[in-house]
């Protein structure tokens, strides 16, 4: 059984922002191990959400914690969790960046809190029950604010999407890895809607995320007898996890036993540092501290 312990925390000063790395060492007993809450507190996720490349990663991590790990956090880690969540909601309200992602997070979090509050005595909640009720009320308020969020119409006298040739618009759609993003972009103009309904677009999206044997189990045919790849994508999404893509992710250096943001790097002492790096997905990050 592998258990991880916090070894050290190092703060460096790059040109922009702060770079934080957390050292992890494998041990074979439970003395001095690093909990998920400790790592969550010490990796500077509060600053990470200001970086658009790291924003989705942090939100996904918070969503996974909301689903299964909320009660494993210490009181200090829970306070930090909700402070970061407050900053995320404020950022979305101000910048209107990816509100759908935050709505999904808040929905999962509110469902978890409802279950935990109703089951007081059966589950372990760190802190006073009134604090948790207050947090749930805050989440419901955030959900209402996001529901009423009005997207500002951008005033731009320069080049717009409508001015781009069809092949460039098609190329943009083919670079999206999320079906909902394709649908949302297709609502911008009639031309984009036409391109977003292309069968080949959805076929390639299915082939990117899912294996061929998974297609066979969930074949959906149109009235004309063709495979409906768009419906297939959303049907498969309910049954299998899709590939996750992030602008920047946490990485683990096997040589130095260090967690760090990929774009920030770390001073590795290995002769070939690239061979020692292992990407850490949000789920993998949580799994590091399961024992």
C-alpha positions in Angstrom: 0.0 0.0 0.0 1.4 3.4 -1.0 0.9 6.4 1.2 2.3 9.8 0.5 3.8 12.3 3.0 4.4 16.0 2.6 8.2 16.5 2.4 8.6 20.3 1.8 7.0 23.2 0.1 9.0 25.5 -2.1 7.9 29.0 -3.3 9.8 30.5 -6.3 9.3 33.8 -7.9 8.8 33.7 -11.7 8.1 36.7 -13.8 4.4 36.4 -13.4 2.6 35.0 -10.4 4.0 32.5 -8.0 5.2 28.9 -8.6 4.5 26.4 -5.9 5.8 22.8 -5.7 4.9 20.2 -3.2 7.3 17.3 -2.4 5.8 13.9 -1.9 7.6 10.8 -0.5 6.2 7.2 -0.4 6.2 5.6 3.0 4.8 2.4 4.3 3.2 3.6 7.5 0.7 6.3 8.3 2.9 8.5 10.4 3.4 12.0 9.0 1.5 11.4 5.7 0.1 14.3 3.7 -3.7 14.4 3.5 -5.7 15.6 0.6 -6.6 18.7 2.7 -3.0 19.5 3.4 -1.9 19.3 -0.2 -5.0 21.2 -1.2 -4.1 24.0 1.2 -0.4 24.2 0.2 -0.7 24.1 -3.6 -1.8 27.6 -4.4 -5.1 26.8 -6.2 -6.4 30.2 -5.2 -3.9 31.9 -7.5 -4.2 29.1 -10.1 -7.8 30.0 -10.9 -6.6 33.4 -12.2 -4.7 31.6 -14.9 -7.1 30.6 -17.7 -4.9 27.5 -18.5 -5.4 26.1 -15.0 -9.0 27.3 -14.3 -10.8 24.2 -15.7 -8.4 21.9 -13.9 -9.0 23.4 -10.5 -12.8 23.5 -11.1 -12.7 19.8 -12.0 -10.7 19.0 -8.9 -13.2 20.9 -6.7 -16.0 19.0 -8.4 -14.4 15.6 -7.6 -13.9 16.6 -4.0 -17.5 17.7 -3.8 -18.7 14.3 -5.0 -16.7 12.1 -2.7 -14.0 13.7 -0.6 -15.6 16.7 1.1 -15.8 15.0 4.6 -12.1 14.0 4.4 -11.0 17.6 4.4 -10.0 19.2 7.7 -11.8 22.3 8.9 -9.1 24.6 7.6 -9.1 22.8 4.2 -12.9 23.1 4.0 -12.7 26.8 4.7 -10.0 27.1 2.0 -12.2 25.1 -0.4 -15.2 27.4 0.0 -13.0 30.5 -0.2 -11.6 29.3 -3.6 -15.1 28.4 -4.7 -16.3 32.0 -3.8 -13.5 33.4 -5.9 -14.4 31.1 -8.8 -18.0 32.2 -8.8 -17.0 35.9 -8.6 -14.7 35.4 -11.5 -17.4 33.8 -13.6 -19.9 36.5 -12.8 -17.3 39.2 -13.8 -15.7 37.5 -16.8 -18.6 35.2 -17.8 -16.0 32.5 -18.4 -17.4 28.9 -18.7 -20.5 29.3 -16.5 -21.7 25.8 -17.5 -18.7 24.2 -15.8 -19.4 26.1 -12.5 -23.1 25.2 -12.6 -22.2 21.5 -12.8 -19.9 21.9 -9.8 -22.4 23.7 -7.7 -25.1 21.2 -8.5 -22.9 18.3 -7.4 -21.8 20.2 -4.3 -25.4 21.1 -3.3 -26.5 17.5 -3.7 -23.7 16.3 -1.5 -24.4 18.9 1.2 -28.1 18.0 1.2 -27.3 14.4 1.8 -24.7 15.1 4.5 -27.0 17.6 6.3 -29.9 15.2 6.3 -27.7 12.4 7.5 -26.2 14.3 10.5 -25.1 11.7 13.0 -24.6 9.1 10.3 -21.8 11.0 8.5 -18.9 13.0 9.8 -19.2 16.7 9.2 -16.3 18.8 10.6 -17.7 22.0 12.1 -21.1 23.2 13.4 -24.1 22.1 11.5 -25.3 25.7 11.2 -22.1 26.5 9.3 -22.9 23.8 6.8 -26.5 25.0 6.4 -25.2 28.5 5.8 -22.8 27.2 3.2 -25.7 25.4 1.5 -27.7 28.5 1.4 -24.8 30.4 -0.1 -24.5 27.7 -2.8 -28.2 28.0 -3.6 -27.7 31.8 -3.9 -24.8 31.3 -6.3 -26.8 29.0 -8.4 -29.6 31.6 -8.7 -27.1 34.3 -9.6 -25.6 32.1 -12.4 -29.1 31.2 -13.6 -29.8 34.9 -14.0 -26.4 35.7 -15.5 -26.8 37.7 -18.7 -24.0 37.4 -21.2 -22.7 40.8 -22.3 -22.9 41.4 -26.0 -19.4 42.3 -27.3 -19.2 45.5 -29.3 -16.5 45.0 -31.9 -16.1 46.9 -35.1 -13.3 44.7 -36.3 -13.2 41.1 -37.7 -15.8 38.7 -36.3 -16.5 35.0 -36.6 -19.1 35.7 -39.4 -16.3 37.2 -41.5 -14.1 34.1 -41.5 -14.3 31.7 -44.4 -16.1 28.4 -44.0 -13.0 26.3 -43.9 -11.6 28.3 -41.0 -14.9 28.1 -39.1 -15.0 24.3 -39.6 -11.4 24.1 -38.4 -12.3 25.9 -35.2 -15.2 23.5 -34.5 -13.0 20.5 -35.2 -10.6 21.7 -32.5 -13.2 21.6 -29.8 -13.2 18.5 -27.6 -16.4 19.1 -25.8 -19.8 18.4 -27.5 -21.5 21.1 -25.5 -19.0 23.7 -26.7 -19.8 22.7 -30.3 -23.5 23.1 -29.7 -23.0 26.5 -27.9 -20.8 27.8 -30.8 -23.4 26.6 -33.3 -25.9 28.9 -31.7 -23.9 32.0 -32.6 -24.8 32.2 -36.3 -26.8 30.2 -38.9 -23.6 29.3 -40.7 -22.0 27.9 -37.5 -25.1 26.0 -36.7 -24.9 24.3 -40.1 -21.3 23.4 -39.6 -21.9 22.2 -36.1 -24.4 19.6 -37.4 -21.8 18.0 -39.7 -21.8 14.2 -39.2 -18.1 13.9 -39.7 -17.5 16.4 -37.0 -19.4 14.4 -34.4 -17.9 11.1 -35.8 -14.4 12.4 -35.2 -15.4 13.6 -31.7 -16.7 10.1 -30.8 -13.6 8.5 -32.2 -11.4 10.8 -30.1 -13.1 10.1 -26.8 -14.3 6.5 -27.1 -13.2 3.1 -28.3 -14.7 1.3 -31.3 -16.1 -1.5 -29.1 -18.0 1.1 -27.2 -19.7 2.3 -30.4 -21.1 -1.2 -31.0 -22.8 -1.3 -27.7 -24.6 2.0 -28.2 -25.4 2.3 -31.9 -28.0 4.9 -32.7 -29.4 5.1 -36.3 -31.2 8.0 -37.9 -34.4 7.6 -39.9 -32.3 7.2 -43.0 -30.4 4.4 -41.5 -27.1 6.3 -40.9 -25.3 6.4 -37.6 -26.3 9.5 -35.7 -22.9 10.4 -34.3 -24.2 13.4 -32.4 -26.7 11.4 -30.4 -24.1 8.7 -30.1 -21.6 11.1 -28.4 -24.1 12.2 -25.7 -25.2 8.6 -25.1 -21.6 7.4 -24.8 -20.8 10.3 -22.5 -23.3 9.0 -20.0 -21.7 5.6 -20.0 -18.0 6.2 -20.3 -15.6 9.0 -19.2 -14.4 11.4 -21.9 -10.8 12.4 -22.3 -9.9 15.5 -20.3 -7.9 18.4 -21.8 -6.4 21.2 -19.8 -4.2 24.1 -20.8 -1.9 23.4 -17.8 -1.9 20.4 -15.4 -0.1 19.3 -12.3 2.8 16.9 -13.0 4.7 14.6 -10.7 8.4 14.1 -11.0 9.4 10.6 -10.1 13.0 11.5 -9.6 12.5 14.5 -7.2 9.1 13.3 -5.7 7.6 16.8 -6.5 4.2 17.9 -7.6 4.2 21.1 -9.7 2.4 22.9 -12.5 3.8 21.8 -15.9 4.2 25.4 -17.3 5.9 26.5 -14.1 8.4 23.6 -14.1 10.8 22.8 -11.2 14.6 22.5 -10.8 14.9 18.8 -11.5 18.3 17.2 -10.8 17.8 14.2 -13.1 20.0 13.9 -16.2 16.9 13.7 -18.4 14.1 15.4 -16.5 11.5 14.8 -19.2 11.6 11.0 -18.7 10.7 11.5 -15.0 7.5 13.5 -15.5 4.1 12.0 -15.1 0.9 14.1 -15.7 -1.5 14.1 -12.8 -5.2 14.4 -13.7 -7.7 15.8 -11.1 -8.8 12.3 -10.3 -5.2 11.0 -10.0 -4.5 13.9 -7.6 -7.2 12.7 -5.3 -6.1 9.1 -5.7 -2.6 10.0 -4.5 -4.0 10.5 -1.0 -6.4 7.5 -0.8 -5.2 4.7 1.5 
